[in-house]
Amino acid sequence: MLAFYINWRTLKQRTAADKTALDQKREADANALQQKTEADSRSEWWRRTQWALDRALDPDEGTKALGLATLEVLARSELARTEELELFDIAWKSVGGDENGDDAETEMDPGQESAFVDDGGKLGENGTTENDSTKEVGP
């Protein structure tokens, strides 16, 4: 009877230890997955940022406007860090976002949403302004 009790206690302790180890492994795996997901998201965000920066430096005004508008959207992402936003400010000023010599950031009313970078007027239902137009490119 004593041997049975000792074996039963040993099995109970091992089971508890195995359960604790399994719970710790699950928690570590969940943390690792969360870190990998965040790293993948940041990597994709940076890839999009590089694309937008390339477009913002293009000599064509339409392409430049697209790049700057994309940078503006990317800057609002929760993935953007402070130092990257500072780089955006530098890039914005270097590509002509500060045309009047004023600071690129303007004062807005608290409830007002920011407009697109190249917005010359109010946006319509489909996100276009009355000044939007298309141009055809030759072969």
TIVO-2410 file (N, C-alpha, C; in nm, 3 decimals):
# residues 139
REC num residu      c1      c2      c3 atome chaine
REC   1      M   0.081  -0.119   0.000     N      A
REC   1      M   0.000   0.000   0.000    CA      A
REC   1      M   0.087   0.127   0.000     C      A
REC   2      L   0.196   0.122   0.077     N      A
REC   2      L   0.287   0.236   0.085    CA      A
REC   2      L   0.353   0.261  -0.051     C      A
REC   3      A   0.394   0.157  -0.121     N      A
REC   3      A   0.455   0.170  -0.253    CA      A
REC   3      A   0.355   0.232  -0.352     C      A
REC   4      F   0.228   0.190  -0.342     N      A
REC   4      F   0.126   0.247  -0.428    CA      A
REC   4      F   0.111   0.397  -0.405     C      A
REC   5      Y   0.108   0.437  -0.276     N      A
REC   5      Y   0.095   0.578  -0.243    CA      A
REC   5      Y   0.214   0.659  -0.294     C      A
REC   6      I   0.335   0.608  -0.278     N      A
REC   6      I   0.456   0.678  -0.324    CA      A
REC   6      I   0.452   0.692  -0.476     C      A
REC   7      N   0.418   0.585  -0.547     N      A
REC   7      N   0.408   0.592  -0.693    CA      A
REC   7      N   0.299   0.690  -0.738     C      A
REC   8      W   0.186   0.690  -0.667     N      A
REC   8      W   0.077   0.780  -0.701    CA      A
REC   8      W   0.119   0.926  -0.683     C      A
REC   9      R   0.191   0.958  -0.571     N      A
REC   9      R   0.238   1.094  -0.546    CA      A
REC   9      R   0.342   1.136  -0.651     C      A
REC  10      T   0.430   1.045  -0.688     N      A
REC  10      T   0.531   1.074  -0.789    CA      A
REC  10      T   0.465   1.104  -0.923     C      A
REC  11      L   0.368   1.022  -0.960     N      A
REC  11      L   0.296   1.044  -1.085    CA      A
REC  11      L   0.221   1.177  -1.082     C      A
REC  12      K   0.161   1.210  -0.969     N      A
REC  12      K   0.089   1.336  -0.955    CA      A
REC  12      K   0.185   1.455  -0.969     C      A
REC  13      Q   0.303   1.448  -0.909     N      A
REC  13      Q   0.401   1.555  -0.919    CA      A
REC  13      Q   0.453   1.570  -1.062     C      A
REC  14      R   0.480   1.457  -1.127     N      A
REC  14      R   0.526   1.461  -1.266    CA      A
REC  14      R   0.420   1.521  -1.358     C      A
REC  15      T   0.295   1.483  -1.336     N      A
REC  15      T   0.187   1.537  -1.417    CA      A
REC  15      T   0.176   1.688  -1.398     C      A
REC  16      A   0.186   1.735  -1.275     N      A
REC  16      A   0.180   1.878  -1.247    CA      A
REC  16      A   0.299   1.950  -1.311     C      A
REC  17      A   0.418   1.892  -1.303     N      A
REC  17      A   0.537   1.952  -1.363    CA      A
REC  17      A   0.523   1.956  -1.516     C      A
REC  18      D   0.472   1.846  -1.574     N      A
REC  18      D   0.452   1.843  -1.719    CA      A
REC  18      D   0.349   1.948  -1.763     C      A
REC  19      K   0.243   1.965  -1.685     N      A
REC  19      K   0.141   2.065  -1.717    CA      A
REC  19      K   0.201   2.205  -1.710     C      A
REC  20      T   0.281   2.233  -1.609     N      A
REC  20      T   0.345   2.364  -1.596    CA      A
REC  20      T   0.439   2.389  -1.712     C      A
REC  21      A   0.519   2.289  -1.748     N      A
REC  21      A   0.612   2.303  -1.860    CA      A
REC  21      A   0.536   2.326  -1.990     C      A
REC  22      L   0.427   2.255  -2.010     N      A
REC  22      L   0.346   2.271  -2.130    CA      A
REC  22      L   0.283   2.410  -2.136     C      A
REC  23      D   0.234   2.460  -2.023     N      A
REC  23      D   0.177   2.595  -2.018    CA      A
REC  23      D   0.283   2.700  -2.049     C      A
REC  24      Q   0.403   2.681  -1.996     N      A
REC  24      Q   0.512   2.776  -2.023    CA      A
REC  24      Q   0.551   2.773  -2.171     C      A
REC  25      K   0.553   2.653  -2.230     N      A
REC  25      K   0.587   2.642  -2.371    CA      A
REC  25      K   0.480   2.708  -2.458     C      A
REC  26      R   0.353   2.689  -2.422     N      A
REC  26      R   0.245   2.753  -2.496    CA      A
REC  26      R   0.258   2.906  -2.491     C      A
REC  27      E   0.287   2.957  -2.371     N      A
REC  27      E   0.303   3.102  -2.356    CA      A
REC  27      E   0.422   3.153  -2.437     C      A
REC  28      A   0.533   3.080  -2.433     N      A
REC  28      A   0.651   3.120  -2.510    CA      A
REC  28      A   0.622   3.115  -2.660     C      A
REC  29      D   0.551   3.012  -2.705     N      A
REC  29      D   0.514   3.001  -2.846    CA      A
REC  29      D   0.422   3.115  -2.889     C      A
REC  30      A   0.326   3.151  -2.803     N      A
REC  30      A   0.235   3.261  -2.834    CA      A
REC  30      A   0.312   3.393  -2.843     C      A
REC  31      N   0.406   3.414  -2.751     N      A
REC  31      N   0.488   3.536  -2.756    CA      A
REC  31      N   0.575   3.540  -2.881     C      A
REC  32      A   0.633   3.426  -2.916     N      A
REC  32      A   0.717   3.419  -3.035    CA      A
REC  32      A   0.634   3.447  -3.160     C      A
REC  33      L   0.513   3.392  -3.166     N      A
REC  33      L   0.426   3.416  -3.281    CA      A
REC  33      L   0.387   3.563  -3.289     C      A
REC  34      Q   0.357   3.624  -3.176     N      A
REC  34      Q   0.321   3.767  -3.174    CA      A
REC  34      Q   0.439   3.852  -3.221     C      A
REC  35      Q   0.560   3.820  -3.174     N      A
REC  35      Q   0.678   3.896  -3.216    CA      A
REC  35      Q   0.705   3.878  -3.365     C      A
REC  36      K   0.688   3.756  -3.415     N      A
REC  36      K   0.711   3.731  -3.557    CA      A
REC  36      K   0.608   3.805  -3.642     C      A
REC  37      T   0.482   3.803  -3.598     N      A
REC  37      T   0.377   3.873  -3.671    CA      A
REC  37      T   0.406   4.023  -3.675     C      A
REC  38      E   0.447   4.079  -3.561     N      A
REC  38      E   0.479   4.222  -3.557    CA      A
REC  38      E   0.600   4.253  -3.646     C      A
REC  39      A   0.701   4.169  -3.641     N      A
REC  39      A   0.820   4.191  -3.725    CA      A
REC  39      A   0.784   4.182  -3.873     C      A
REC  40      D   0.700   4.086  -3.910     N      A
REC  40      D   0.657   4.073  -4.049    CA      A
REC  40      D   0.576   4.195  -4.093     C      A
REC  41      S   0.490   4.242  -4.005     N      A
REC  41      S   0.409   4.361  -4.037    CA      A
REC  41      S   0.498   4.483  -4.055     C      A
REC  42      R   0.595   4.501  -3.967     N      A
REC  42      R   0.686   4.615  -3.978    CA      A
REC  42      R   0.771   4.604  -4.104     C      A
REC  43      S   0.812   4.484  -4.138     N      A
REC  43      S   0.890   4.464  -4.259    CA      A
REC  43      S   0.810   4.501  -4.383     C      A
REC  44      E   0.685   4.459  -4.387     N      A
REC  44      E   0.599   4.493  -4.500    CA      A
REC  44      E   0.573   4.644  -4.502     C      A
REC  45      W   0.553   4.704  -4.386     N      A
REC  45      W   0.532   4.849  -4.378    CA      A
REC  45      W   0.655   4.922  -4.435     C      A
REC  46      W   0.773   4.876  -4.399     N      A
REC  46      W   0.895   4.940  -4.448    CA      A
REC  46      W   0.911   4.921  -4.599     C      A
REC  47      R   0.873   4.805  -4.651     N      A
REC  47      R   0.879   4.781  -4.796    CA      A
REC  47      R   0.787   4.880  -4.868     C      A
REC  48      R   0.668   4.900  -4.815     N      A
REC  48      R   0.576   4.997  -4.874    CA      A
REC  48      R   0.629   5.139  -4.863     C      A
REC  49      T   0.694   5.168  -4.751     N      A
REC  49      T   0.753   5.300  -4.732    CA      A
REC  49      T   0.863   5.326  -4.834     C      A
REC  50      Q   0.947   5.227  -4.858     N      A
REC  50      Q   1.053   5.243  -4.957    CA      A
REC  50      Q   0.992   5.268  -5.096     C      A
REC  51      W   0.886   5.196  -5.127     N      A
REC  51      W   0.819   5.216  -5.256    CA      A
REC  51      W   0.768   5.360  -5.265     C      A
REC  52      A   0.703   5.407  -5.158     N      A
REC  52      A   0.647   5.542  -5.158    CA      A
REC  52      A   0.757   5.648  -5.167     C      A
REC  53      L   0.868   5.626  -5.098     N      A
REC  53      L   0.980   5.721  -5.106    CA      A
REC  53      L   1.036   5.727  -5.247     C      A
REC  54      D   1.048   5.612  -5.311     N      A
REC  54      D   1.095   5.611  -5.451    CA      A
REC  54      D   1.001   5.691  -5.540     C      A
REC  55      R   0.870   5.676  -5.519     N      A
REC  55      R   0.774   5.750  -5.599    CA      A
REC  55      R   0.779   5.900  -5.567     C      A
REC  56      A   0.799   5.933  -5.440     N      A
REC  56      A   0.803   6.074  -5.400    CA      A
REC  56      A   0.923   6.147  -5.459     C      A
REC  57      L   1.027   6.075  -5.493     N      A
REC  57      L   1.147   6.136  -5.552    CA      A
REC  57      L   1.144   6.135  -5.704     C      A
REC  58      D   1.038   6.083  -5.763     N      A
REC  58      D   1.026   6.077  -5.909    CA      A
REC  58      D   1.007   6.217  -5.966     C      A
REC  59      P   1.067   6.246  -6.082     N      A
REC  59      P   1.050   6.380  -6.140    CA      A
REC  59      P   0.908   6.409  -6.190     C      A
REC  60      D   0.831   6.306  -6.223     N      A
REC  60      D   0.694   6.325  -6.270    CA      A
REC  60      D   0.606   6.368  -6.152     C      A
REC  61      E   0.534   6.478  -6.170     N      A
REC  61      E   0.454   6.535  -6.061    CA      A
REC  61      E   0.344   6.441  -6.013     C      A
REC  62      G   0.280   6.369  -6.106     N      A
REC  62      G   0.175   6.275  -6.066    CA      A
REC  62      G   0.229   6.162  -5.980     C      A
REC  63      T   0.342   6.109  -6.022     N      A
REC  63      T   0.404   6.000  -5.946    CA      A
REC  63      T   0.451   6.051  -5.811     C      A
REC  64      K   0.507   6.171  -5.809     N      A
REC  64      K   0.552   6.231  -5.684    CA      A
REC  64      K   0.435   6.249  -5.588     C      A
REC  65      A   0.322   6.298  -5.640     N      A
REC  65      A   0.203   6.317  -5.556    CA      A
REC  65      A   0.154   6.184  -5.499     C      A
REC  66      L   0.157   6.079  -5.580     N      A
REC  66      L   0.117   5.946  -5.534    CA      A
REC  66      L   0.208   5.900  -5.420     C      A
REC  67      G   0.339   5.918  -5.438     N      A
REC  67      G   0.434   5.879  -5.334    CA      A
REC  67      G   0.412   5.955  -5.204     C      A
REC  68      L   0.391   6.086  -5.215     N      A
REC  68      L   0.370   6.167  -5.096    CA      A
REC  68      L   0.239   6.132  -5.026     C      A
REC  69      A   0.134   6.106  -5.103     N      A
REC  69      A   0.006   6.067  -5.044    CA      A
REC  69      A   0.019   5.932  -4.974     C      A
REC  70      T   0.093   5.842  -5.035     N      A
REC  70      T   0.114   5.711  -4.972    CA      A
REC  70      T   0.194   5.726  -4.843     C      A
REC  71      L   0.295   5.811  -4.844     N      A
REC  71      L   0.373   5.835  -4.722    CA      A
REC  71      L   0.284   5.892  -4.612     C      A
REC  72      E   0.192   5.979  -4.650     N      A
REC  72      E   0.102   6.036  -4.550    CA      A
REC  72      E   0.017   5.928  -4.484     C      A
REC  73      V  -0.033   5.835  -4.564     N      A
REC  73      V  -0.112   5.725  -4.510    CA      A
REC  73      V  -0.025   5.635  -4.422     C      A
REC  74      L   0.094   5.605  -4.468     N      A
REC  74      L   0.184   5.519  -4.391    CA      A
REC  74      L   0.225   5.584  -4.259     C      A
REC  75      A   0.234   5.716  -4.257     N      A
REC  75      A   0.272   5.787  -4.136    CA      A
REC  75      A   0.166   5.774  -4.027     C      A
REC  76      R   0.042   5.750  -4.066     N      A
REC  76      R  -0.066   5.734  -3.968    CA      A
REC  76      R  -0.074   5.593  -3.912     C      A
REC  77      S   0.004   5.502  -3.965     N      A
REC  77      S   0.000   5.363  -3.920    CA      A
REC  77      S   0.058   5.351  -3.779     C      A
REC  78      E   0.004   5.258  -3.705     N      A
REC  78      E   0.058   5.232  -3.571    CA      A
REC  78      E   0.197   5.168  -3.578     C      A
REC  79      L   0.235   5.122  -3.695     N      A
REC  79      L   0.368   5.062  -3.712    CA      A
REC  79      L   0.478   5.167  -3.727     C      A
REC  80      A   0.441   5.291  -3.756     N      A
REC  80      A   0.539   5.397  -3.774    CA      A
REC  80      A   0.593   5.441  -3.638     C      A
REC  81      R   0.725   5.441  -3.626     N      A
REC  81      R   0.790   5.484  -3.504    CA      A
REC  81      R   0.831   5.630  -3.515     C      A
REC  82      T   0.865   5.689  -3.402     N      A
REC  82      T   0.899   5.831  -3.398    CA      A
REC  82      T   1.014   5.866  -3.491     C      A
REC  83      E   1.119   5.785  -3.489     N      A
REC  83      E   1.235   5.816  -3.574    CA      A
REC  83      E   1.201   5.806  -3.723     C      A
REC  84      E   1.111   5.716  -3.757     N      A
REC  84      E   1.069   5.705  -3.897    CA      A
REC  84      E   0.982   5.824  -3.937     C      A
REC  85      L   0.901   5.871  -3.847     N      A
REC  85      L   0.821   5.990  -3.875    CA      A
REC  85      L   0.910   6.113  -3.894     C      A
REC  86      E   1.020   6.119  -3.820     N      A
REC  86      E   1.116   6.228  -3.839    CA      A
REC  86      E   1.179   6.219  -3.978     C      A
REC  87      L   1.208   6.097  -4.023     N      A
REC  87      L   1.260   6.079  -4.159    CA      A
REC  87      L   1.157   6.122  -4.262     C      A
REC  88      F   1.030   6.095  -4.237     N      A
REC  88      F   0.924   6.139  -4.327    CA      A
REC  88      F   0.923   6.290  -4.338     C      A
REC  89      D   0.940   6.360  -4.224     N      A
REC  89      D   0.943   6.507  -4.226    CA      A
REC  89      D   1.057   6.557  -4.313     C      A
REC  90      I   1.173   6.495  -4.298     N      A
REC  90      I   1.289   6.534  -4.378    CA      A
REC  90      I   1.262   6.509  -4.526     C      A
REC  91      A   1.208   6.390  -4.556     N      A
REC  91      A   1.178   6.357  -4.696    CA      A
REC  91      A   1.074   6.452  -4.752     C      A
REC  92      W   0.974   6.485  -4.673     N      A
REC  92      W   0.868   6.575  -4.718    CA      A
REC  92      W   0.926   6.710  -4.757     C      A
REC  93      K   1.013   6.763  -4.673     N      A
REC  93      K   1.074   6.893  -4.701    CA      A
REC  93      K   1.168   6.888  -4.821     C      A
REC  94      S   1.237   6.776  -4.838     N      A
REC  94      S   1.335   6.767  -4.947    CA      A
REC  94      S   1.270   6.751  -5.085     C      A
REC  95      V   1.147   6.700  -5.090     N      A
REC  95      V   1.081   6.682  -5.219    CA      A
REC  95      V   0.987   6.795  -5.253     C      A
REC  96      G   0.988   6.899  -5.174     N      A
REC  96      G   0.909   7.016  -5.210    CA      A
REC  96      G   0.776   7.025  -5.141     C      A
REC  97      G   0.757   6.950  -5.035     N      A
REC  97      G   0.633   6.959  -4.960    CA      A
REC  97      G   0.621   7.089  -4.885     C      A
REC  98      D   0.731   7.161  -4.872     N      A
REC  98      D   0.735   7.287  -4.799    CA      A
REC  98      D   0.759   7.400  -4.898     C      A
REC  99      E   0.665   7.420  -4.989     N      A
REC  99      E   0.685   7.512  -5.100    CA      A
REC  99      E   0.686   7.658  -5.058     C      A
REC 100      N   0.615   7.696  -4.954     N      A
REC 100      N   0.603   7.836  -4.915    CA      A
REC 100      N   0.707   7.878  -4.813     C      A
REC 101      G   0.797   7.786  -4.775     N      A
REC 101      G   0.896   7.817  -4.674    CA      A
REC 101      G   0.839   7.803  -4.534     C      A
REC 102      D   0.713   7.768  -4.523     N      A
REC 102      D   0.653   7.747  -4.392    CA      A
REC 102      D   0.678   7.605  -4.348     C      A
REC 103      D   0.648   7.579  -4.225     N      A
REC 103      D   0.661   7.443  -4.174    CA      A
REC 103      D   0.561   7.355  -4.247     C      A
REC 104      A   0.598   7.231  -4.276     N      A
REC 104      A   0.512   7.142  -4.354    CA      A
REC 104      A   0.384   7.109  -4.280     C      A
REC 105      E   0.389   7.113  -4.146     N      A
REC 105      E   0.268   7.081  -4.072    CA      A
REC 105      E   0.188   7.208  -4.053     C      A
REC 106      T   0.059   7.201  -4.078     N      A
REC 106      T  -0.027   7.316  -4.062    CA      A
REC 106      T  -0.121   7.292  -3.945     C      A
REC 107      E  -0.168   7.400  -3.887     N      A
REC 107      E  -0.262   7.389  -3.777    CA      A
REC 107      E  -0.397   7.345  -3.831     C      A
REC 108      M  -0.460   7.247  -3.763     N      A
REC 108      M  -0.591   7.201  -3.805    CA      A
REC 108      M  -0.684   7.207  -3.686     C      A
REC 109      D  -0.813   7.218  -3.713     N      A
REC 109      D  -0.911   7.212  -3.606    CA      A
REC 109      D  -0.908   7.072  -3.548     C      A
REC 110      P  -0.938   7.057  -3.419     N      A
REC 110      P  -0.930   6.925  -3.356    CA      A
REC 110      P  -1.016   6.820  -3.423     C      A
REC 111      G  -1.133   6.855  -3.475     N      A
REC 111      G  -1.220   6.756  -3.536    CA      A
REC 111      G  -1.197   6.737  -3.684     C      A
REC 112      Q  -1.106   6.814  -3.743     N      A
REC 112      Q  -1.084   6.809  -3.887    CA      A
REC 112      Q  -0.988   6.698  -3.922     C      A
REC 113      E  -1.024   6.619  -4.023     N      A
REC 113      E  -0.935   6.514  -4.072    CA      A
REC 113      E  -0.836   6.576  -4.169     C      A
REC 114      S  -0.717   6.519  -4.174     N      A
REC 114      S  -0.618   6.572  -4.268    CA      A
REC 114      S  -0.656   6.532  -4.410     C      A
REC 115      A  -0.622   6.619  -4.504     N      A
REC 115      A  -0.652   6.593  -4.644    CA      A
REC 115      A  -0.534   6.524  -4.707     C      A
REC 116      F  -0.550   6.483  -4.833     N      A
REC 116      F  -0.440   6.422  -4.905    CA      A
REC 116      F  -0.330   6.523  -4.928     C      A
REC 117      V  -0.209   6.474  -4.948     N      A
REC 117      V  -0.095   6.562  -4.968    CA      A
REC 117      V  -0.116   6.655  -5.085     C      A
REC 118      D  -0.168   6.604  -5.195     N      A
REC 118      D  -0.183   6.685  -5.316    CA      A
REC 118      D  -0.323   6.744  -5.329     C      A
REC 119      D  -0.395   6.748  -5.220     N      A
REC 119      D  -0.533   6.795  -5.224    CA      A
REC 119      D  -0.538   6.945  -5.243     C      A
REC 120      G  -0.599   6.989  -5.352     N      A
REC 120      G  -0.613   7.130  -5.378    CA      A
REC 120      G  -0.751   7.181  -5.341     C      A
REC 121      G  -0.839   7.095  -5.302     N      A
REC 121      G  -0.975   7.133  -5.267    CA      A
REC 121      G  -1.040   7.022  -5.189     C      A
REC 122      K  -1.172   7.032  -5.174     N      A
REC 122      K  -1.243   6.930  -5.099    CA      A
REC 122      K  -1.261   6.806  -5.185     C      A
REC 123      L  -1.261   6.692  -5.119     N      A
REC 123      L  -1.274   6.565  -5.189    CA      A
REC 123      L  -1.421   6.533  -5.211     C      A
REC 124      G  -1.450   6.474  -5.325     N      A
REC 124      G  -1.584   6.429  -5.355    CA      A
REC 124      G  -1.608   6.290  -5.297     C      A
REC 125      E  -1.723   6.230  -5.331     N      A
REC 125      E  -1.758   6.100  -5.278    CA      A
REC 125      E  -1.657   5.992  -5.314     C      A
REC 126      N  -1.602   5.997  -5.433     N      A
REC 126      N  -1.510   5.893  -5.476    CA      A
REC 126      N  -1.364   5.927  -5.447     C      A
REC 127      G  -1.338   6.028  -5.365     N      A
REC 127      G  -1.203   6.061  -5.326    CA      A
REC 127      G  -1.128   6.145  -5.427     C      A
REC 128      T  -1.197   6.207  -5.521     N      A
REC 128      T  -1.130   6.290  -5.620    CA      A
REC 128      T  -1.170   6.435  -5.599     C      A
REC 129      T  -1.088   6.524  -5.651     N      A
REC 129      T  -1.120   6.666  -5.645    CA      A
REC 129      T  -1.170   6.709  -5.782     C      A
REC 130      E  -1.222   6.829  -5.789     N      A
REC 130      E  -1.272   6.877  -5.917    CA      A
REC 130      E  -1.158   6.902  -6.015     C      A
REC 131      N  -1.034   6.910  -5.965     N      A
REC 131      N  -0.918   6.935  -6.050    CA      A
REC 131      N  -0.854   6.808  -6.104     C      A
REC 132      D  -0.901   6.692  -6.055     N      A
REC 132      D  -0.840   6.566  -6.099    CA      A
REC 132      D  -0.864   6.544  -6.248     C      A
REC 133      S  -0.764   6.493  -6.313     N      A
REC 133      S  -0.778   6.461  -6.453    CA      A
REC 133      S  -0.686   6.344  -6.486     C      A
REC 134      T  -0.709   6.285  -6.600     N      A
REC 134      T  -0.623   6.177  -6.643    CA      A
REC 134      T  -0.546   6.223  -6.765     C      A
REC 135      K  -0.431   6.162  -6.784     N      A
REC 135      K  -0.357   6.195  -6.905    CA      A
REC 135      K  -0.313   6.066  -6.969     C      A
REC 136      E  -0.321   6.063  -7.100     N      A
REC 136      E  -0.283   5.943  -7.173    CA      A
REC 136      E  -0.136   5.949  -7.206     C      A
REC 137      V  -0.076   5.832  -7.203     N      A
REC 137      V   0.065   5.822  -7.233    CA      A
REC 137      V   0.079   5.753  -7.368     C      A
REC 138      G   0.164   5.806  -7.450     N      A
REC 138      G   0.184   5.748  -7.584    CA      A
REC 138      G   0.256   5.615  -7.578     C      A
REC 139      P   0.259   5.543  -7.690     N      A
REC 139      P   0.322   5.411  -7.692    CA      A
REC 139      P   0.472   5.415  -7.672     C      A
***
